Amino acid sequence: MLFTIALVLISAFLAAAVAGKIARLDGATYPAAFFRAATAFATVLTLAAAVATALATVIG
């Protein structure tokens, strides 16, 4: 379980870093790029929580 949590966090951090970098390459300011990165991070965590909830419901 700890490994899964670490994997989800690493994935969220990578998605945030990529989103921030793409935003900067697109010409966004630093605050805007940070906001996009934070949004991507929160989205990955929300998606992981939704999948975990669905699996918990199906498994039992």
BABAMI-350017 format. One record per residue (C-alpha): x, y, z; residue in three letters; chain; residue number from 1. Coordinates in Angstrom, 1 decimal. Example, Ala and Ser with C-alpha at 12.3 -4.5 7.8 and 13.67 -1.06 7.14 Angstrom:
<rs>
X;Y;Z;aa;ch;i
12.3;-4.5;7.8;ALA;A;1 .
13.7;-1.1;7.1;SER;A;2 .
</rs>
This chain:
<rs>
X;Y;Z;aa;ch;i
0.0;0.0;0.0;MET;A;1 .
2.8;2.4;0.8;LEU;A;2 .
4.4;1.6;-2.6;PHE;A;3 .
1.1;2.5;-4.3;THR;A;4 .
0.9;5.8;-2.4;ILE;A;5 .
4.5;6.7;-3.4;ALA;A;6 .
3.8;5.8;-7.0;LEU;A;7 .
0.7;8.0;-7.1;VAL;A;8 .
2.6;10.9;-5.5;LEU;A;9 .
5.5;10.6;-7.9;ILE;A;10 .
3.1;10.5;-10.9;SER;A;11 .
1.4;13.6;-9.6;ALA;A;12 .
4.7;15.4;-9.1;PHE;A;13 .
5.8;14.5;-12.6;LEU;A;14 .
2.5;15.6;-14.2;ALA;A;15 .
2.8;18.9;-12.3;ALA;A;16 .
6.3;19.4;-13.5;ALA;A;17 .
5.5;18.7;-17.1;VAL;A;18 .
2.4;20.9;-17.0;ALA;A;19 .
4.4;23.8;-15.5;GLY;A;20 .
7.2;23.4;-18.1;LYS;A;21 .
4.8;23.3;-21.0;ILE;A;22 .
3.0;26.4;-19.6;ALA;A;23 .
6.3;28.2;-19.4;ARG;A;24 .
7.3;27.2;-22.9;LEU;A;25 .
3.9;28.4;-24.1;ASP;A;26 .
4.7;31.9;-22.7;GLY;A;27 .
2.8;31.8;-19.4;ALA;A;28 .
4.1;33.8;-16.5;THR;A;29 .
5.5;32.1;-13.5;TYR;A;30 .
2.4;32.4;-11.4;PRO;A;31 .
0.2;31.1;-14.2;ALA;A;32 .
2.5;28.2;-14.8;ALA;A;33 .
2.5;27.4;-11.1;PHE;A;34 .
-1.3;27.5;-11.1;PHE;A;35 .
-1.4;25.1;-14.0;ARG;A;36 .
1.1;22.8;-12.3;ALA;A;37 .
-1.0;22.8;-9.1;ALA;A;38 .
-4.1;22.1;-11.1;THR;A;39 .
-2.4;19.1;-12.7;ALA;A;40 .
-1.2;17.8;-9.4;PHE;A;41 .
-4.6;18.1;-7.8;ALA;A;42 .
-6.2;16.4;-10.8;THR;A;43 .
-3.9;13.4;-10.6;VAL;A;44 .
-4.6;13.0;-6.9;LEU;A;45 .
-8.4;13.3;-7.5;THR;A;46 .
-8.3;10.8;-10.2;LEU;A;47 .
-6.3;8.4;-8.0;ALA;A;48 .
-8.8;8.8;-5.2;ALA;A;49 .
-11.7;8.2;-7.6;ALA;A;50 .
-10.1;5.0;-8.9;VAL;A;51 .
-9.3;3.8;-5.4;ALA;A;52 .
-12.9;4.4;-4.3;THR;A;53 .
-14.3;2.6;-7.3;ALA;A;54 .
-12.0;-0.4;-6.7;LEU;A;55 .
-12.9;-0.5;-3.1;ALA;A;56 .
-16.6;-0.6;-4.0;THR;A;57 .
-16.1;-3.3;-6.6;VAL;A;58 .
-13.8;-5.5;-4.4;ILE;A;59 .
-16.0;-5.3;-1.4;GLY;A;60 .
</rs>
